[in-house]
């Protein structure tokens, strides 16, 4: 397994875990008549963002330590996999942004529109990670 493949798998797990934690806390409030105050989740979002950064640094250092002989230079295959995954994940991001715009037009609380944008970004990154993992394992 190459450095880029290991990095992708680590980041996929970290993003899924960290933002899964965030949305597990936010989504139970979705059925409420009023959105929770943004301050209620602002601190959690800041904490989870810092956790995401720390975990990604630790994961990449560990990958580099245990795979010292592997090159972390991207070759043509890595660049092609990245390009294809980015292009396809862009559609997920665009659909999510249009969904968030629709929520705003329907006069949904700004808290939910902002979380819809965040969800679109996270789903796009998860899609990109899954597509990369698939391409590294099965080609394409």
C-alpha positions in Angstrom: 0.0 0.0 0.0 1.4 3.4 -1.0 1.8 6.4 1.3 -1.1 8.2 -0.5 -3.4 5.2 -0.1 -2.6 4.9 3.6 -3.1 8.6 4.0 -6.4 8.5 2.2 -7.7 5.7 4.4 -6.6 7.5 7.6 -8.2 10.7 6.6 -11.4 9.0 5.5 -11.7 7.3 8.9 -10.8 10.6 10.8 -13.3 12.7 8.9 -16.0 10.1 9.2 -15.4 9.8 12.9 -15.1 13.4 13.8 -18.0 14.7 11.8 -20.1 11.7 12.6 -19.7 12.7 16.2 -20.7 16.3 15.4 -23.8 15.4 13.4 -24.8 12.7 15.9 -25.1 15.6 18.4 -26.8 18.0 16.0 -29.4 15.8 14.2 -31.5 14.9 17.2 -32.5 18.6 17.3 -33.7 18.6 13.7 -37.3 17.9 14.5 -37.6 20.7 17.1 -39.7 23.7 16.3 -36.8 26.1 16.9 -33.2 25.6 16.0 -30.8 25.4 18.9 -28.7 28.5 19.6 -25.6 28.4 17.5 -23.5 28.9 20.6 -24.7 25.5 21.8 -22.7 23.8 19.0 -20.1 26.4 18.2 -17.7 25.2 20.9 -18.2 21.6 19.9 -17.4 22.5 16.3 -14.3 24.3 17.3 -13.2 21.4 19.5 -13.8 18.8 16.7 -12.0 20.9 14.2 -8.9 21.1 16.4 -9.3 17.3 17.0 -9.5 16.7 13.3 -6.2 18.7 12.8 -4.5 16.9 15.6 -5.6 13.4 14.5 -4.6 14.0 10.9 -1.1 15.2 12.0 -0.6 12.2 14.3 -1.9 9.8 11.5 0.4 11.2 8.9 3.4 11.2 11.2 2.7 7.6 12.1 2.3 6.6 8.5 5.6 8.3 7.6 7.4 6.6 10.5 6.2 3.1 9.7 6.6 3.5 6.0 9.9 5.3 5.9 11.1 3.6 2.7 8.0 4.4 0.7 8.1 7.5 -1.3 5.5 10.1 -0.6 5.9 11.6 -4.1 2.8 11.4 -6.1 3.2 9.6 -9.4 0.9 9.9 -12.4 -1.5 7.2 -11.1 -1.9 9.1 -7.8 -2.6 12.4 -9.6 -5.1 10.7 -11.9 -6.9 9.1 -9.0 -7.0 12.4 -7.2 -8.3 14.2 -10.2 -11.1 11.8 -10.9 -12.2 11.6 -7.3 -12.2 15.4 -7.0 -14.3 15.7 -10.2 -16.9 13.2 -9.0 -17.0 14.5 -5.5 -17.6 18.0 -6.9 -21.1 16.8 -8.0 -21.9 15.8 -4.4 -20.7 19.2 -3.1 -22.8 21.0 -5.8 -25.9 19.1 -4.9 -25.4 19.8 -1.2 -24.9 23.5 -1.8 -28.1 23.6 -3.9 -29.9 21.8 -1.1 -28.6 24.3 1.5 -29.7 27.2 -0.8 -33.2 25.5 -1.0 -33.3 25.4 2.8 -32.5 29.1 2.9 -35.1 30.0 0.3 -37.7 28.0 2.3 -36.8 30.3 5.2 -35.4 27.5 7.4 -33.3 28.7 10.4 -29.8 29.8 9.4 -28.4 27.2 11.8 -29.8 24.4 9.6 -28.6 26.1 6.3 -25.1 26.3 7.8 -25.2 22.7 8.9 -26.4 21.7 5.5 -23.4 23.4 3.9 -21.1 21.7 6.4 -22.8 18.3 5.6 -22.3 18.9 1.9 -18.6 19.6 2.4 -18.2 16.5 4.6 -20.2 14.2 2.3 -18.1 15.5 -0.6 -14.8 14.7 1.2 -16.1 11.3 2.2 -17.2 10.6 -1.4 -13.7 11.6 -2.6 -12.1 9.4 0.0 -14.2 6.4 -0.9 -13.6 6.9 -4.6 -9.9 7.1 -4.1 -9.9 4.0 -1.9 -11.9 2.2 -4.6 -9.5 3.4 -7.3 -6.4 2.3 -5.4 -7.8 -1.2 -4.7 -9.8 -1.9 -7.9 -8.6 0.6 -10.5 -10.6 3.2 -12.2 
